[in-house]
Amino acid sequence: MDNLEQLALKRDAALRAYTSVIKANRRAGTLDLGALITASNASTSAHMAWSNAYDLLGDSYSDEIEYSDCCYGDT
């Protein structure tokens, strides 16, 4: 499995590719919906892979602090 940095690089590359498709469509004055959907799906997939890895990493390092009722006076 890729590490978080590698996934971030893939996510960024997919986003740049998606942006390039949008720019190419603007320059051409046409809408290549197939290319746009493909690039969008790739960008979303790369972002989700990074996001899931980030969440897993965060979960593994999170400190769970439990507060008891004794610490807060009765109000």
C-alpha positions as CSV (number, residue, x, y, z in Angstrom):
1,M,0.0,0.0,0.0
2,D,1.2,3.5,-0.8
3,N,2.1,5.8,2.1
4,L,0.2,9.0,2.7
5,E,2.7,11.2,0.8
6,Q,2.6,8.9,-2.3
7,L,-1.2,9.0,-2.2
8,A,-1.2,12.8,-1.9
9,L,1.0,13.0,-4.9
10,K,-1.3,10.8,-6.9
11,R,-4.3,12.8,-5.7
12,D,-2.6,16.0,-6.8
13,A,-1.7,14.6,-10.2
14,A,-5.2,13.4,-10.8
15,L,-6.6,16.8,-9.9
16,R,-4.1,18.5,-12.3
17,A,-5.2,16.1,-15.0
18,Y,-8.9,16.9,-14.4
19,T,-8.0,20.7,-14.5
20,S,-6.2,20.1,-17.8
21,V,-9.3,18.5,-19.3
22,I,-11.4,21.4,-18.2
23,K,-8.9,23.9,-19.7
24,A,-8.7,21.9,-23.0
25,N,-12.5,21.9,-23.2
26,R,-12.5,25.7,-22.8
27,R,-9.9,26.2,-25.4
28,A,-11.7,24.0,-27.9
29,G,-15.0,25.5,-27.1
30,T,-16.5,22.1,-26.8
31,L,-17.4,19.7,-24.0
32,D,-15.8,16.3,-24.1
33,L,-18.1,14.8,-21.5
34,G,-16.5,11.4,-21.6
35,A,-13.0,12.8,-20.9
36,L,-14.4,15.0,-18.2
37,I,-16.2,12.2,-16.4
38,T,-13.1,9.9,-16.7
39,A,-10.8,12.6,-15.2
40,S,-13.4,13.5,-12.5
41,N,-13.7,9.8,-11.5
42,A,-10.0,9.4,-11.3
43,S,-9.6,12.6,-9.3
44,T,-12.3,11.5,-6.9
45,S,-10.9,8.0,-6.5
46,A,-7.4,9.4,-5.8
47,H,-8.8,11.8,-3.3
48,M,-10.8,9.1,-1.5
49,A,-7.8,6.8,-1.3
50,W,-5.7,9.6,0.3
51,S,-8.6,10.6,2.6
52,N,-9.1,7.1,3.8
53,A,-5.4,6.6,4.5
54,Y,-5.3,10.0,6.3
55,D,-8.3,9.0,8.4
56,L,-6.7,5.6,9.3
57,L,-3.5,7.3,10.2
58,G,-5.3,9.8,12.4
59,D,-7.2,7.0,14.1
60,S,-4.0,5.1,14.9
61,Y,-2.5,8.1,16.6
62,S,-5.5,9.6,18.2
63,D,-5.6,9.9,22.0
64,E,-8.9,9.0,23.4
65,I,-9.6,11.0,26.5
66,E,-12.6,10.2,28.5
67,Y,-13.9,12.8,30.9
68,S,-15.9,11.6,33.9
69,D,-18.7,13.5,35.4
70,C,-16.7,14.0,38.5
71,C,-14.5,16.7,36.8
72,Y,-17.4,19.1,36.2
73,G,-19.3,20.4,39.1
74,D,-23.1,19.9,39.2
75,T,-24.8,22.7,37.4
